Amino acid sequence: MPSQLANAIRFLSADAIQKANSGHPGAPMGMAEMAEVLWTKFLRHNPANPKFYNRDRFILSNGHASMLLYSLLHLTGYNLSIEDLKNFRQLHSKTPGHPEYGYTDGVETTTGPLGQGIANAVGMALAEKILAAEFNKDGLNIVDHYTYVFMGDGCLMEGVSHEACSLAGTLGLGKLIVLYDDNNISIDGKVDGWFTENIPQRFESYGWHVVPNVNGHDTAAIQTAIEAARAETGKPSIICCKTLIGKGSANKEGSHKTHGAPLGADEIEATRKHLGWAYPAFEIPQEIYAAWSAKEQGAKLEAEWNGLFAQYQAKYPAEAAEFVRRMEHRLPENFDAYIQTALQEVCAKAETIATRKASQNSIEILAKELPELVGGSADLTPSNLTDWSNSVSVTRDKGGNYIHYGVREFGMGAIMNGLALHGGVKPFGATFLMFSEYQRNALRMAALMKINPVFVFTHDSIGLGEDGPTHQPVEQTATLRLIPNMDVWRPCDTAESLVAWAEAAKAEDHPSCLIFSRQNLKFQARNEQQLNDIKRGGYVISEAQGNAQAVIMATGSEVELALEAQKALAAQNIAVRVVSMPSTNVFDRQDTAYQATVLPEGLPRIAVEAGHADGWYKYVGLNGAVVGINRFGESAPAELLFKEFGFTVDNVVDTVKSVL
């Protein structure tokens, strides 16, 4: 007979799902013993302070099992009441259908898109490794915690789990422990027809420590397996728990019918009798609450750590202050002044270089002031130019501040999210803009969670040249701008590149995409006001000589083209204003008065960007025009492609004339 502690999870989950008439009871019921053992015997956390720095992280990668997590948070003493459980899946509740970061104390990441939770967890374990290597000294291990993950068959079928778990094995993340809910069931039924790989062998090949064939309903066996995993410090561990989906259900145990639908009132009552649970819906006896409560132990754990940190602080005051600053997500006090000085130096150099190189120069500047910066690239470091003079590669044997992700774009994005969620580091990672497609859902999840990783994309247009349409982005910049709560920057030169980087570093509640060119772009001179206005997303980079008859807007490599067209039009007595729009997202947040000073009503508008045109019509209107690209590229030298696709002075001039 299952323990009453595990049954408390089963019935809280089944009753909440029944009340909502929506949800997934099978996984919470099947993983109840796994949760009981981990949360009562191993997990170090403090319900009174969900942000306790040295807490263990728990990730429910199979996020559809959210009632398992909500039940655990409620039972162990977090700020999650029975009323909150009764409001499962209701509007504005603290118990949404899938766990959402920021909604509920104790939820470490938003999960639901399968596979990303385990990838986030790899990022958290990686952050622990990096911070421990930097801050722990003389036995004063102020960074010393585990990352635990529950995941199911669906997570393992998703490709991102391969990417992330492969890298975790290579880097030897010994404090990452995964409990795999091996119930042989997914939505369509028994997985034998579509998922037959040998999971233990797969993870052994990754370099993981594997504990196979554990009875996932035997608490003693689960405890022994977790102890074995914790004893292996040089490898991440996976514990393969054989379970029954819907365990305990009187008539539906083991059936895929428990996966995504309420059990039904009759089945829940039958299950109460079957398991000897004598309590009505949402009633938990006090002795079970007492057995689950983590408040006293959590307070003790945090007090012990505070004592350790006090010793550390006395011996290493500078390091202690730096650790707290980073974990509190605070920038250095002089950051803005530092950037202003650096920007003046960049302008004095007035370099004509590719913005990917301008990005590298900006990273060099930021890294001197932000030691929390942790960079990386998906096997494109020499092309993305994302390393810097003091970057140190993270390896199995040591920490560092640069991660070689390999050709794992999606994994990189999701791992970066985990790094950001853990805290103490500021992650960025790079690939070609075209391959933002591979990591798209990780970008969306960062925006959804209101976290602040920096996604760097180079080789931003047909300017890539000979690699051809498979590598030439067309619609990518436009669609990235459509992601809510995402700031997209496409700078035109070294000055805009540094401002874009600085704004991304300052961001607190949103991620940023920084988009850079392969080809050289000319530095544009600006006055002090123009420099200050870059951070507003759009500004007048060159005023019309005389009364303006039109406005040309441009981004990135096309700003230079717009300025050349302005001169050609002036020679024909047509005065136009040129607006640089490095971030439409940021410009759209400015007040209407400022927007009107940049884009005055009544003047025809023309947008010029080597990307999909549709997004620009909200600025140019039906009477304006866009010089853009609405078809795939070609393989040829970049200068020929720009001519082929109409990115010439003559075409921009003719386009302006067409709207006058």
ABEGO torsion letter per residue (X at the ends): XBBAAAAAAAAAAAAAAAAAGBEBAAAAAAAAAAAAAAAAAABBBBAABAABAABBBBBBABAAAAAAAAAAAAAAGBBBBAAAAAABGBBGBABBABBBBGABBGBABBBGBBGAAAAAAAAAAAAAAAAAAAABBGGBBABBBBBBBBBBAAAAABAAAAAAAAAAAAAGBAABBBBBBBAGBBAAEBAAAABABBAAAAAAAAGBBBBBGBBAABAAAAAAAAAAAAABAABBBBBBBBBBBGBGBAAABGBAAAAABBAEAAAAAAAAAAAGBABBBGBBBAAAAAAABAAAAAAAAAAAAAAAAAAAAAABAAAAAAAAAAAAGBBBAAAAAAAAAAAAAAAAAGBBBBAAAAAAAAAAAAAAABAABBBEBBGAAAAAGABBAABBBBBAABBEABBBAEBBAAAAAAAAAAAAAAEGBBBBBBBBAAAAAAAAAAAAAAAAAGBABBBBBBGABAAAEAAEAAABBAAAAAAAAABBGBBBBBBABAAAAAAAAAAAAABAABBBBBBBBABBBBBBBBBAAAAAAAAAGBBBABBBBEBBABBBBBBEAAAAAAAAAAAAAAAAGBBBBBBBBABAAAAAABBAAAAAAABBBGBBBBBBBBBBAAAAAAAAEAABBBBBBABBBBBBBAAAAAAAAGBBAAAAAAAAAAAX
